[in-house]
Amino acid sequence: MGKLNRSRNLSDADDIYAALIAAHEGLSDEESTALNARLILTLFNHIGDADVIGEALEVATLAGQQERHKAL
């Protein structure tokens, strides 16, 4: 059973973000959503630990809820 690494773990985060944005260029909203789903499933498979994935889902869900709360 692993634990989600929440510390900065990317040496070139800006380049990775740029690559993600570039991968979406020219895609429709539907195609972009499908790409995100495939990417998430690929990364889930790479992680391979249901507890870590569950923790990541909780963190992402709570962050989204906090963002919505701030917008009110």
Sine and cosine of phi, psi and omega as CSV:
sin_phi,cos_phi,sin_psi,cos_psi,sin_omega,cos_omega
0.00,0.00,0.87,-0.49,-0.03,-1.00
-1.00,-0.04,-0.07,-1.00,0.06,-1.00
-0.70,-0.72,0.65,-0.76,-0.01,-1.00
-0.90,0.44,0.80,-0.60,0.08,-1.00
-0.99,0.14,0.93,-0.36,-0.02,-1.00
-0.97,-0.23,0.08,1.00,0.07,-1.00
-1.00,0.10,0.43,-0.90,0.05,-1.00
-0.84,0.54,0.80,-0.60,-0.11,-0.99
-0.76,-0.65,0.22,0.98,-0.01,-1.00
-0.88,-0.48,0.81,-0.59,0.02,-1.00
-0.98,0.19,-0.43,0.90,-0.03,-1.00
-0.75,-0.66,0.85,0.53,-0.07,-1.00
-0.85,0.53,-0.63,0.78,-0.02,-1.00
-0.89,0.45,-0.65,0.76,0.02,-1.00
-0.92,0.39,-0.63,0.78,0.02,-1.00
-0.92,0.40,-0.67,0.74,0.06,-1.00
-0.87,0.49,-0.69,0.72,0.02,-1.00
-0.88,0.48,-0.63,0.78,0.03,-1.00
-0.91,0.41,-0.61,0.79,0.05,-1.00
-0.90,0.44,-0.72,0.69,0.02,-1.00
-0.89,0.46,-0.68,0.74,0.01,-1.00
-0.89,0.47,-0.58,0.81,0.01,-1.00
-0.90,0.44,-0.40,0.92,-0.03,-1.00
-1.00,-0.05,-0.18,0.98,-0.05,-1.00
-0.87,0.49,0.74,-0.67,0.05,-1.00
0.99,0.15,-0.02,1.00,0.00,-1.00
-1.00,0.01,0.54,-0.84,0.13,-0.99
-0.95,0.31,0.18,-0.98,0.06,-1.00
-0.85,0.53,-0.66,0.75,0.00,-1.00
-0.91,0.41,-0.69,0.73,0.02,-1.00
-0.91,0.41,-0.62,0.78,0.02,-1.00
-0.91,0.42,-0.68,0.74,0.05,-1.00
-0.89,0.46,-0.66,0.75,0.02,-1.00
-0.91,0.41,-0.64,0.77,0.06,-1.00
-0.88,0.48,-0.72,0.70,0.03,-1.00
-0.86,0.51,-0.67,0.74,0.01,-1.00
-0.89,0.46,-0.70,0.71,0.02,-1.00
-0.90,0.44,-0.65,0.76,0.01,-1.00
-0.90,0.44,-0.71,0.71,0.01,-1.00
-0.88,0.48,-0.73,0.69,0.00,-1.00
-0.90,0.44,-0.60,0.80,0.05,-1.00
-0.90,0.44,-0.70,0.72,0.01,-1.00
-0.94,0.35,-0.61,0.79,0.09,-1.00
-0.85,0.52,-0.70,0.72,0.01,-1.00
-0.89,0.47,-0.65,0.76,0.01,-1.00
-0.90,0.43,-0.68,0.74,0.01,-1.00
-0.90,0.43,-0.75,0.66,0.12,-0.99
0.91,0.41,0.25,0.97,-0.02,-1.00
-0.79,-0.61,0.93,-0.36,-0.08,-1.00
-0.87,0.48,-0.56,0.83,0.01,-1.00
-0.92,0.39,-0.67,0.74,0.02,-1.00
-0.92,0.40,-0.69,0.73,0.02,-1.00
-0.89,0.45,-0.68,0.73,0.04,-1.00
-0.87,0.49,-0.67,0.74,0.03,-1.00
-0.90,0.44,-0.66,0.75,0.03,-1.00
-0.89,0.46,-0.66,0.75,0.03,-1.00
-0.90,0.44,-0.65,0.76,0.04,-1.00
-0.89,0.46,-0.72,0.70,0.00,-1.00
-0.87,0.50,-0.73,0.68,-0.02,-1.00
-0.91,0.41,-0.64,0.77,0.01,-1.00
-0.90,0.43,-0.72,0.69,0.00,-1.00
-0.90,0.44,-0.62,0.78,0.03,-1.00
-0.89,0.45,-0.66,0.75,0.04,-1.00
-0.90,0.43,-0.64,0.77,0.03,-1.00
-0.91,0.42,-0.65,0.76,0.03,-1.00
-0.91,0.42,-0.63,0.77,0.03,-1.00
-0.90,0.44,-0.69,0.72,0.03,-1.00
-0.89,0.45,-0.63,0.78,-0.01,-1.00
-0.90,0.44,-0.66,0.75,0.02,-1.00
-0.90,0.44,-0.54,0.84,-0.05,-1.00
-0.95,0.30,-0.32,0.95,-0.01,-1.00
-0.98,0.19,0.00,0.00,0.00,0.00
